Amino acid sequence: MRSLLDRAAIDDLLTEFVHRLDERDFTGYAALFTEDAALRMPGAEHHGRAGLAEYVSADLGRYHRTHHLSTAHRIRIDGDHATSRSVMHAVHLRGADDPTDWWAVGGWYDNTYRRVGSGWLIHTVDITALWLGEGA
């Protein structure tokens, strides 16, 4: 039963991970991470929860809207540690006036997690881009 509850908690964490990005709740996004977290993207990375909200805001805040998806979660749990691989699809709308002016990326989210108290937090996120696309 504990394994099922842990899987559900990590699945919920992944859902919050993308929703908080798209809702521009960057402080709430950072709160999903451990104090010594790492976020690694192609060509950029950030270490630690401190400053993570500002780092992500500087990156994604320049877009009018974003739409992130994390699906097909393959979650593995080993005691108080866990890993996941999920399909990543992110669309970035450049401006408010033209919904055809966007760029997108697809690939993988490879994450690690730690049990903290009675819940789970994200320890690392590694983003692997497999494809890029653009609108108009």
URQUIRA-V645544 format. One record per residue. N is the residue number from 0. RES is the residue in one small letter. PSI is psi in whole degrees, 0 to 359 (none if undefined). NEAR is the number of other C-alpha atoms within 10 Angstrom. Layout:
n: {N	N}
res: {RES	RES}
psi: {PSI	PSI}
near: {NEAR	NEAR}
//
This chain:
n: {0	1	2	3	4	5	6	7	8	9	10	11	12	13	14	15	16	17	18	19	20	21	22	23	24	25	26	27	28	29	30	31	32	33	34	35	36	37	38	39	40	41	42	43	44	45	46	47	48	49	50	51	52	53	54	55	56	57	58	59	60	61	62	63	64	65	66	67	68	69	70	71	72	73	74	75	76	77	78	79	80	81	82	83	84	85	86	87	88	89	90	91	92	93	94	95	96	97	98	99	100	101	102	103	104	105	106	107	108	109	110	111	112	113	114	115	116	117	118	119	120	121	122	123	124	125	126	127	128	129	130	131	132	133	134	135}
res: {m	r	s	l	l	d	r	a	a	i	d	d	l	l	t	e	f	v	h	r	l	d	e	r	d	f	t	g	y	a	a	l	f	t	e	d	a	a	l	r	m	p	g	a	e	h	h	g	r	a	g	l	a	e	y	v	s	a	d	l	g	r	y	h	r	t	h	h	l	s	t	a	h	r	i	r	i	d	g	d	h	a	t	s	r	s	v	m	h	a	v	h	l	r	g	a	d	d	p	t	d	w	w	a	v	g	g	w	y	d	n	t	y	r	r	v	g	s	g	w	l	i	h	t	v	d	i	t	a	l	w	l	g	e	g	a}
psi: {320	320	319	319	320	316	316	320	319	321	316	322	318	324	314	322	310	324	319	327	309	335	359	31	72	330	316	324	310	328	346	354	156	163	326	33	163	133	116	122	163	118	2	152	158	140	133	150	324	127	355	319	316	321	312	323	318	326	306	340	344	349	149	313	158	160	103	139	139	113	175	52	121	102	132	130	134	89	241	13	151	161	159	152	131	156	132	134	121	128	137	111	121	322	168	339	342	99	356	358	90	165	153	158	144	152	227	145	119	112	154	156	157	141	128	113	234	6	190	146	154	131	314	148	123	119	124	118	129	334	157	149	162	149	189	none}
near: {5	7	12	10	10	21	18	13	15	25	19	12	19	21	15	15	23	19	19	17	23	20	13	18	15	20	17	16	21	24	17	19	25	20	15	12	22	21	20	17	14	9	5	7	13	15	14	16	20	16	13	21	18	13	15	18	17	11	9	16	16	12	16	14	19	21	15	20	17	20	16	11	18	13	17	17	17	9	10	13	16	21	20	20	20	19	16	22	20	17	20	20	21	17	14	10	9	11	13	12	14	19	16	17	18	19	17	20	24	19	20	21	23	20	17	12	8	6	12	22	22	28	23	22	22	17	20	17	15	11	10	13	10	13	12	8}
//
